[in-house]
């Protein structure tokens, strides 16, 4: 009946025909207890979850498809009169998948089985790109954040210890926390708003002191909402020397952790403008700051793209796929990270998982967000993976149009630099640059002041000498070589294949709903489950259109148009 109603087949039917036995119940034995009532087949639930994301269905729609669609029944091996299951079972199954590395184990069969069939090569070119993912929350300002955090904690405390909480609250709390906090309900004016958030802070401290008191019912302090309340209060409030509760100032946009331990040039100081004391009463960095109590792991981030600046609250998804000329492009690995974590910070995890999967690519093609001389050197030395991507050009080349760093001759044996005019620097000194080892080269002031090309070289009018930071020798040689190679047409032709990642991102976003976390996907682990199932569903859609090597699909020729038929009659 499935063949009769779908002569050309569907993606679900292809899974049954080509990947029969993709999942087995024994593969999920460690996910369930040994006793208790027998549950549904986890292999069937895994396959349903993959098909659900392949067709971008909700849980209710996926359960209806199991019950009503002939191709899904054919794929699952069900009888025609099988009633299926309740849609809530899928959510419970995903909760199990979110534990440990189980999500990645769901994607592995969609790589191993096509590799055994010769559709995927484990040694070839691969490419990686990232995209932003929006958390299923609304954006809150700081006033909304603290009040909404306290409201969520009160809701959970009322559920777990209603009698204990009744002795702590007063009648005016219902006006502040009786309903979700919104911007239009906050006081107007800066002074009134500050007074209001300090009142909320005192209420929150009152609850925290009571929860952590010895007389509090056991288990209340372990509630997740109470732990979030404690963290938010540490991040948004502080006590001054007199013990008065105060509202933290906004974070410094120039503050960077890597600069705090780096001394200034010519002064040796470790504190300056843009490098505040870590104990200053400011908000934490976005990597640490909780921005909503409804998803405490979601983070704020922003990036600059060709279309302008984009900011969001959520996560980043890194997709790695094959890009050989033969066979389909299959997503082989997925990494989910918090939004502020940059692309290059996830590169080591990507290479580690690829090596564990048995991939030893000839080239890993990425964009500039993953590439520095340090990352290229580490990928080659640690994982034996050549990294192909553009290295950032000299950021200060426009300020120094006369001589760039490449114009200086490096003497690694004597640890000196020689400028184009023949001036040799004193031996360089080791230092740190953004937390990485660097070599600091400072030319004498007297020599630079007397040079005719001083303004074109140093770029300053104070008469200071030219200062150059060099990475260690292996990284510097990599940087010089790639900056030269990436200007050639051959390198650009090899790197052009990376543009295909944009099509994969577009497919997963528009066809499979990757951009937005679903309504129950809150937290990094559950978001990663969504990304893995999306990748598996994308592979099903791609592989179902693929035929074995040497064969082509039988498709009828396109019928001629009216004008073509007219021309045929005239020529006849």
Secondary structure, DSSP 4 states (H G I P E B T S, - for coil): -HHHH-TT--HHHHHHHHSTTSS-GGGGGGGS-SSSS----HHHHHHHHHHHHHTT--HHHHHHHHHH-HHHHHHHT--TT-----THHHHHHHHHHTSTTHHHHHHHHHHHHHHHTTSS-SSSEEEEEEEEEE-SS----HHHHHHHHHHHHHHHHHHH-HHHHHTT--TTHHHHHSS---GGGSPSSHHHHHHHHHHHHHHHHHHHHHHTSTTSPTTGGGSHHHHHHHHHHHHHEEE-TT--EEEPBPPPTT--GGGTTPPPTTT--S-BTTB--TTSSBPPPTTT----TTSTT-EEEEEEETTEEEEEEEEEEEEEEE--SSS---EEEEEEEETTS-GGGGHHHHHHHHHHTT---SEEE--GGG--HHHHHHHHHHS---EE-PPPP-TTTTT-SS--GGGSEEETTTTEEE-TTSPBPPPPEEEEETTEEEEEEE--HHHHHH-TTHHHHH--SS-PPPEEEE--HHHHHHHHHHHHHTTSHHHHHHHGGGGHHHHHHHHHHHTT--SB--TT--SHHHHHHHHHHHHHHHHHHHHTT---TT-----PPPPPPHHHHHHHHHH-
